[in-house]
Amino acid sequence: MDAEKSTGDVALTVLNAPPQKIAIIGAGFTGVALAAALHRSADQPLEIFMFEKSGLFGAGDAYRTPYSWHLLNARACDMSAIEDDPDHFVHWLESHAATYLDNHIPHGRQFVPRVLYHQYLCSLMAAIFQDECKRVHLELIPEEVMDVEAESCGVKVTLKNEESLIVDKVIFAYGNNPPAPLPISLSPAIQCFNNPWEYTALKNIPNKDPVLIVGTGLSMVDAVLTLHHLHHQGKIYVLSRRGMLPLPHTDNSHACAFDALALPHNLRAMVKVIRHDAKKLMAQGGDWRAIIHQIRLHLPAIWRRMNTTCKKRFLRHVLPYWNSHRHRVHEKIDDLLVKLRNEGQLIVMAGKLISTDNQQATIRLRHALTTHDINVKQVINCIGSSHDINEREQPLLGVLKQRGNIDLDELQLGLIANEDFSLKNAAGDVLPGCYALGPPLRGEVWESVAVPEIRKQCHVLAALLLSESKQSHAAQQFPQTKHRK
């Protein structure tokens, strides 16, 4: 009886304890998904402070586009923000955006406009505000965090407006780094769009101007779609080191028994096995995409066991192939890209941008000894996110790195962290009360930029934070509690 009473006292104490205060830096998918996971599981008072310097909550880079032709690059069934409710997004679509759905296709199999996903993430925040239990308080703060410092009473968060607050935990969920710069300086006669996520900027391109897009990934696809839907008539040149475009999704559902955890540790041997098994699966009527899916499920473990040499070889030689197979597009978008290429408007090149002079770009094609020139009036930078900390655009990270509070991984892909997402400083020690989720963990787990992987991280970290808070309150209130027989 005494043991039951003690347990009840602990539970009551936790419920009546002061709220745990959690600061989330960034309000794109990662930040919102973590807040939703905390709200869903919280059985104790929580105060969540979400900081977003852009002032646009629930959008991030991917979902701030206003254009309906920018589709999700995954089916609706794979886009739930809730780890333990895989149909959450599909049910939301059916309730809030049914006009966008094709009733002749299972709703979960459809690719819907990304602008809807922004609305979906906003609805997750609204659910916290509207919760009748009022156990979780969410405050959205449109300010930039400039410093984070561990103190005896918690973690001090300092804002650009010089205000500060003390919290128990800070989560770095700032998403992708800013776009990487172009490899060369451009002629002043050429207009450059350095940020492909400024979606409406392309409206300013005259529709007959020749355009060069540097990079052939998903941002390039967005740019081509925008130009096409704005009735652009000029040539569109697309350039990257290997000239590989994202491949299309398919509806092939052939079973796949591929064991990703049995892959060799050596990169060359690993690639050989994947190619062999993909060919074998396709010969049986299957689809290589099923193998990519199996690899994604276990990629953190595969990445961690690879040595530094293998990781560097992957980034240098295999990455373009991985990106084109992993980051795919809807079949209809692929059909449009093929159509534009066949018509001669879209010209894809494998090579390197050497220089520009006036409105002329000099390019050396892959394996070619000579260069050739193309006329260009506009350049769109779609190289992708930078791997470097830009102290001008990311002052918080610059301050923390200079102080030795954080450090980059050995490949300079992201922040060093433990498997429980806690950040480590330059000396290898844990930075008290600080965690990272999503793209900042690329160096630790590699695959950390898409919804399925990030929502799992959010689910795990939310459980960890809530558990630590319970243990802390119990220890403070009952430091010497013993069960009597």
Secondary structure, 3 states (H helix, E strand, C coil): CHHHHHHHHHHHHHHHCCCEEEEEECCCHHHHHHHHHHHHHCCCCEEEEEECCCCCCCCCCCCCCCCCCCECCCCHHHCCCCCCCCCHHHHHHHHHCHHHCCCCCCHHHCCCEHHHHHHHHHHHHHHHHCCCCCCEEEEEECCCEEEEEEECCEEEEEECCCCEEEECEEEECCCCCCECCCCCCCCCCCEEECCCCCHHHHHHCCCCCCEEEECCCHHHHHHHHHHHHCCCCCCEEEEECCCCCCCECCCCCCCCCCCHHHCCCCHHHHHHHHHHHHHHHHHCCCCHHHHHHHHHHCHHHHHHHCCHHHHHHHHHHHHHHHHHHHCCECHHHHHHHHHHHHCCCEEEEEEEEEEEECCEEEEEECCCCCCEEEECCEEEECCCECCCCCCCCCHHHHHHHHHCCCCECCCCCCECECCCCEEECCCCCEEEEEEECCHHHHHHHCCCCCHHHHHHHHHHHHHHHHHHHHHHHHHHHCCCCCCCC
